[in-house]
Amino acid sequence: MELIGKLEEVRPAIQRTATFTVREFVLEVENQRNAQWNDHILFQVSNNNVGLLDSFSIGQMIKVTFDIQGRRWTGQDGTQRVFNTLSAWRLESAENAQAAAPTQPTAAPTAQPAAAPTQPAAPSQPTQNGDIAPVDDLPF
């Protein structure tokens, strides 16, 4: 999945285990219906991707490519919870992402569209006065 927004916050890297490091960041995404209620989305990068954030500045528009991960956790009291994580694996400047997008052709296509298939003629039958009327096979 991909999302474009303004880099709002970058948190320090945290060494969770000897082999697992995470770094969280917050992306402000514009709410299309009401800009006063923009979304603030928490992402994380891990291990080799922790350094991806170093080349971006707070306030910069970036494009985040990420996966959604979810897992269950059972507390000591037996209650189960589900946690979701948005794991980013690619970050790029939004300006670069838009510049790299394929452009639309400017010339009109030369091939003509295929003609629409013709409908078969409706069956007809003579009426009592000799006129021809289409058969109505609908039950109502």
Secondary structure, DSSP 8 states (H G I E B T S, - for coil): -EEEEEEEEE---EEEETTEEEEEEEEEE--SS-GGG-EEEEEEEEGGGGGGGGG--TT-EEEEEEEEEEEEEE-TTS-EEEEEEEEEEEEEEHHHHHHHS----SS--SS------------EEE-TTS-EEE------
